[in-house]
């Protein structure tokens, strides 16, 4: 099955559009996860692995996907990347789709290598991730190696209108015809995905549109009718699930609502078992989502 078909099946089975971001930070982890580990990169990588595995155990019944933030693991070098690969394998075993948040994009052989690192099978084993975030602002040739894997059933999420406050510095700038840059990007994403549409009617070429800009979500749906929208920014960044209904206008799997800090660190504001707090936060977001 293609990425889009697998996502559509998971959404239908769980009645959920929740994607949980895995953003481990050592200073925020539960003491029980850190206890007994040696200092240094290897110990920190082991703590990240423990934490993410237990988070996934808590949210597996509520979420359809996880989105590990690659930078936190890359910062730890080899031990961190090894831990990340084990986390991704465990997510697959738990029935969760993996969207590696690495925002790759380069030219020539470099993009080919990035695409192979995340989306190519390894000696008969599945790829590390089901999908990868990519940056389109170097143009089509920078994305061609990733788009080729979409035609083979993998997924990519192309940055379109992001959730950070500085997004307007470039993405909202007006072109000569009066449209913002991000709308032209959306049109390109829609065209790039035409050759990678699954049986569900959605493309393996998806887009990142921040939940902090609900008006952009509605416009993005108009410009990209067959595109899965990854919607980060719910919770800690101020985005609200209720405002994201346009993403699901045409298909229950048309959007993925992403929450990281508001779920994985929910235990810091709630009493009781930390995993139960994570599970409860995930359940609340799943139930509040327009698809639920």
C-alpha positions in Angstrom: 0.0 0.0 0.0 1.1 3.6 -0.7 1.7 6.0 2.2 -1.6 7.8 1.5 -3.5 4.6 1.4 -1.9 3.3 4.7 -2.7 6.6 6.4 -6.3 6.6 5.1 -6.7 3.0 6.5 -5.3 4.0 9.9 -7.5 7.0 10.2 -10.6 4.9 9.4 -9.6 2.2 11.8 -8.8 4.4 14.7 -11.1 7.3 13.9 -8.1 9.6 14.6 -6.1 12.2 12.8 -3.6 12.7 15.6 0.2 12.7 14.9 2.3 13.0 18.0 5.6 14.8 17.7 8.6 13.2 19.4 10.8 16.1 20.5 12.8 14.8 23.5 14.7 17.3 25.6 16.8 16.0 28.4 15.8 18.8 30.9 12.1 18.0 30.4 12.1 14.2 30.7 10.6 12.3 33.6 13.1 11.4 36.3 12.2 7.8 36.0 13.5 7.8 32.4 16.8 9.3 33.2 17.6 7.3 36.4 20.6 5.0 36.3 22.0 6.3 33.0 25.6 7.4 32.6 26.3 11.1 31.6 27.3 11.9 28.1 25.8 11.4 24.6 25.3 7.7 24.9 23.4 8.1 28.2 21.3 10.9 26.8 20.5 8.9 23.6 19.4 6.0 25.8 17.1 8.4 27.8 15.6 9.7 24.6 15.0 6.2 23.4 13.3 5.1 26.7 11.2 8.2 26.7 10.0 7.9 23.1 9.3 4.2 23.4 7.1 4.8 26.5 5.4 7.8 24.9 4.5 5.6 21.9 3.2 2.9 24.2 1.0 5.5 25.8 -0.4 7.0 22.5 -0.5 4.0 20.2 -4.3 3.7 20.8 -5.0 7.3 20.1 -2.6 8.4 17.3 -2.1 7.2 13.7 1.5 8.6 13.4 4.5 9.9 15.2 6.8 12.6 14.0 10.3 12.3 15.5 12.3 15.6 15.3 15.5 14.4 13.8 17.6 17.3 15.0 17.4 16.3 18.7 18.9 12.9 17.8 21.5 14.2 15.3 22.8 16.5 18.1 23.9 13.3 19.9 25.9 11.9 17.0 26.0 8.2 16.4 24.3 7.1 19.6 21.4 9.5 18.9 20.9 8.3 15.3 21.1 4.6 16.4 18.4 5.4 19.0 16.2 7.1 16.4 16.4 4.1 14.1 15.3 1.8 16.9 12.5 4.2 17.8 11.2 4.2 14.2 11.3 0.4 14.1 9.4 0.2 17.3 6.8 2.7 16.0 6.2 0.5 13.0 5.8 -2.5 15.2 3.2 -0.6 17.2 1.2 0.2 14.0 2.2 3.9 13.9 3.3 5.6 10.7 6.6 7.4 11.0 7.1 10.9 9.6 10.8 11.8 10.0 10.9 15.6 10.5 14.3 16.4 8.9 13.3 19.2 6.4 15.8 17.9 3.9 16.4 19.5 0.4 19.6 20.0 -1.5 21.0 19.5 -5.0 22.1 16.5 -7.1 23.8 13.6 -5.4 23.2 15.2 -1.9 19.4 15.0 -2.3 19.7 11.5 -3.6 21.6 10.5 -0.5 19.2 12.2 1.8 16.3 10.4 0.1 18.0 7.1 0.3 18.8 7.6 4.0 15.2 8.0 5.0 13.0 6.4 2.3 15.0 3.6 0.7 14.8 0.0 2.0 17.9 -1.3 3.7 19.2 -4.7 2.7 15.7 -6.1 2.5 14.5 -4.2 5.6 11.9 -1.5 5.5 13.0 2.1 5.2 13.6 4.1 8.4 10.6 6.3 7.9 7.3 6.1 6.0 7.5 9.8 5.1 9.9 12.7 5.4 9.6 16.5 5.6 11.3 18.4 2.8 12.1 22.0 2.0 11.0 23.2 -1.5 12.8 26.5 -1.6 15.7 25.3 -3.8 13.2 24.3 -6.5 11.9 21.1 -8.2 15.4 19.6 -8.9 16.2 19.6 -5.2 13.0 17.5 -4.5 13.1 15.1 -7.5 14.9 12.3 -5.6 12.2 12.5 -2.9 9.4 12.7 -5.3 10.7 9.6 -7.1 10.2 7.6 -3.8 6.6 9.0 -3.6 5.9 7.2 -6.9 7.2 4.1 -5.2 4.8 4.5 -2.3 6.7 6.6 0.2 5.5 10.0 1.4 7.0 13.5 1.6 5.6 16.5 3.4 6.7 19.7 1.6 6.9 22.9 3.7 4.3 25.2 2.4 3.0 27.7 5.0 4.7 26.9 8.3 3.6 27.5 11.9 6.6 29.6 13.1 6.2 33.4 13.6 8.9 34.2 11.1 7.1 32.3 8.3 5.6 35.6 7.1 9.1 37.0 6.3 9.2 34.9 3.1 6.1 32.8 2.7 3.6 35.7 3.0 5.6 38.0 0.6 3.5 38.9 -2.5 4.4 37.9 -6.0 3.9 40.2 -9.0 0.4 38.8 -9.5 -0.6 39.6 -5.9 -0.5 36.1 -4.4 1.7 35.2 -1.5 4.7 33.0 -2.1 3.2 30.1 -0.1 0.2 29.9 -2.4 2.5 29.5 -5.4 4.3 26.8 -3.4 0.9 25.1 -2.8 0.1 25.0 -6.5 3.5 23.4 -7.2 2.9 20.8 -4.5 -0.4 19.9 -6.0 1.2 19.5 -9.4 4.1 17.5 -8.1 1.7 15.0 -6.4 -0.4 14.3 -9.5 1.7 11.1 -10.3 1.5 9.7 -6.8 -2.2 9.5 -5.9 -3.2 6.4 -4.1 -6.5 4.4 -4.3 -7.9 6.6 -1.5 -7.7 9.7 -3.8 -4.9 11.4 -1.8 -1.4 11.9 -3.0 1.8 10.7 -1.4 3.1 14.2 -1.9 1.8 16.1 1.1 2.2 19.6 2.6 3.0 21.2 5.9 0.5 24.0 6.7 0.7 25.4 10.3 -2.3 25.1 12.5 -1.5 28.6 13.8 -2.8 30.1 10.5 -6.3 28.6 10.1 -7.2 30.9 7.2 -4.2 29.5 5.4 -5.5 26.0 6.1 -8.8 26.7 4.3 -7.0 28.3 1.3 -4.5 25.4 1.2 -7.4 23.0 0.9 -8.7 24.9 -2.1 -5.4 24.9 -3.8 -4.4 21.3 -3.0 -7.6 19.2 -3.0 -5.9 15.8 -3.1 -3.1 16.7 -0.6 -2.7 15.5 2.9 -2.0 18.5 5.2 0.3 18.1 8.1 -0.9 20.6 10.7 1.7 21.4 13.4 1.3 23.9 16.1 -1.7 22.6 18.0 -1.4 23.1 21.8 1.8 24.7 23.0 2.1 27.0 19.9 -1.5 28.1 20.2 -3.2 26.3 17.3 -6.7 25.0 17.9 -8.1 21.7 16.5 -11.6 23.1 16.0 -10.3 25.7 13.5 -8.8 23.0 11.2 -12.1 21.5 9.8 -11.3 22.7 6.2 -8.4 20.3 6.0 -10.9 17.4 6.3 -13.4 18.8 3.9 -12.9 16.2 1.2 -11.5 13.2 3.0 -11.2 12.1 6.7 -7.5 11.6 6.1 -7.0 15.0 4.5 -5.2 16.3 7.6 -2.9 15.2 10.3 -3.1 17.3 13.5 0.3 17.4 15.1 0.9 18.0 18.8 4.2 17.5 20.6 4.9 19.4 23.8 1.2 19.5 24.8 1.1 15.7 24.7 4.5 14.3 25.5 5.1 16.7 28.4 1.5 16.7 29.7 2.7 15.0 32.8 4.4 18.1 34.0 1.1 19.8 34.6 -1.0 16.8 35.6 -0.9 14.6 38.7 -0.3 10.9 38.7 1.5 8.5 36.4 3.4 10.3 33.7 2.4 7.9 30.9 -1.2 8.1 31.9 -1.0 11.8 31.6 0.4 11.5 28.1 -2.3 9.0 27.1 -5.0 11.3 28.5 -3.7 14.4 26.6 -3.5 12.4 23.4 -7.1 11.1 23.9 -8.4 14.6 24.5 -6.8 15.9 21.3 -8.0 12.9 19.2 -11.6 13.5 20.4 -11.4 17.3 19.8 -10.2 16.8 16.2 -12.7 17.5 13.4 -12.4 13.9 12.1 -13.1 12.2 15.4 
